[in-house]
Amino acid sequence: MHKKLFIPGPIETRKEVLEKMATPMIGHRTKEASALQRGISDKLRKLFYTKNEILLSTSSGSGLMEGAIRCATKKRAAVFSVGSFGKRWYEMAVANNVPADIFAEEDGFHTDPKKVDEVLSTGKYDCVTVTHNETSSGLTNRCDEIGEVIKKYPDVVWCVDAVSSAGGMKIEVDKWGIDVCVTSTQKCLGLPPGLAVCTFSDKALQRAKQIENRGFYLDLLKLYNVIQKKDYQYPSTPSLPHMFALDYQLDCILEEGLENRFARHKEMADYVRAWAKEYFALFPEEDYASDTLTCVKNTRDIDVAALRKALNERGLEISNGYGDLKGKTFRIAHMADLNMSDIKDLLEQINDILKF
Ligand SMILES: *Cc1c(COP(=O)(O)O)cnc(C)c1O
């Protein structure tokens, strides 16, 4: 039995999108391939509110995160972490010999723009990474406010992990001043996993040109250069099935309307948050609670594994807490193409199982 996915990736994918993955193949060095990638890039520019170039990577989002920190850091990176995915960026830096320091908040607490300012004012850093939406704690950072601070430091390249928010929450890349904004297909975009995308500013481009060893497969400059030289093509063979599906899904997203899509996510989030507060508590600071997933604090000490199992028997899947938060929290994703009736049904089933 298929279990409907309310987990923060991979998310439930519409049948029409899955069917697009089965489009007959084309050569990746053809005019059709160029047109496909150019179309995707144009549509993604709308989604990210940017004029910058769009890079695609046949990897999950982690691939472009790794490429970004490597290609954007000449001096030293300041990694602002609010949980597991922030830590991941630091681990990537260390694994790639990129000098970096981590500035971590306790789980459930946001990145304070003032702290970013203090750290950057030391002059030690030329790259900053921020997690827009931390999936382990269900928290959204205020990247607009963080951006205001980073603008004071023109030499700093700013990389944002928007893997679990892009397509579900408004991210104004150009207005906020983000240089590299990374996301994956299997979260708010509503596709299967396997492709990552990022925005790439001129500042990020100029920085990448100064980095001697950028790696090979995840070299953002190479991805950029091939687009320029070969009219929107990819250096190696990309996942064309994902590209067919993404092109189609972006049409659907733009047809729904970005503002409508963000409002739908917020409506689902408000509903789940109200439920969480009635029966449990929210895990993150309430003012920073995410619109794409809710991390519920297990104040009743329920057996989360047993709840998940009971939901599985009813064809539904939610997530346990991530890492150390397992059992102490559980997570309900409300992203991509899920709607209010899906969410109401899920919560009714949970109420029934827990006898609320
Ligand atoms: C899922 C996720 C990632 C990892 O993305 P992959 O596509 O699995 O590599 C990174 N950051 C955040 C915030 C995520 O939610």
The ligand as a MOL file (V3000), in Angstrom:
LIG
                    3D

  0  0  0     0  0            999 V3000
M  V30 BEGIN CTAB
M  V30 COUNTS 15 15 0 0 0
M  V30 BEGIN ATOM
M  V30 1 C 16.6180 17.8620 3.1130 0
M  V30 2 C 17.5090 18.9570 3.5150 0
M  V30 3 C 18.8450 19.0130 3.1180 0
M  V30 4 C 19.4860 17.9090 2.3720 0
M  V30 5 O 19.0000 17.8980 1.0980 0
M  V30 6 P 19.2600 16.6300 0.1600 0
M  V30 7 O 18.4800 16.9960 -1.0500 0
M  V30 8 O 18.7120 15.4470 0.9090 0
M  V30 9 O 20.6990 16.5270 -0.0560 0
M  V30 10 C 19.5900 20.1110 3.4440 0
M  V30 11 N 19.0830 21.1160 4.1610 0
M  V30 12 C 17.8040 21.1020 4.5890 0
M  V30 13 C 17.3020 22.2560 5.3650 0
M  V30 14 C 16.9880 20.0230 4.2690 0
M  V30 15 O 15.7100 20.0140 4.6840 0
M  V30 END ATOM
M  V30 BEGIN BOND
M  V30 1 1 1 2
M  V30 2 1 2 3
M  V30 3 2 2 14
M  V30 4 1 3 4
M  V30 5 2 3 10
M  V30 6 1 4 5
M  V30 7 1 5 6
M  V30 8 2 6 7
M  V30 9 1 6 8
M  V30 10 1 6 9
M  V30 11 1 10 11
M  V30 12 2 11 12
M  V30 13 1 12 13
M  V30 14 1 12 14
M  V30 15 1 14 15
M  V30 END BOND
M  V30 END CTAB
M  END
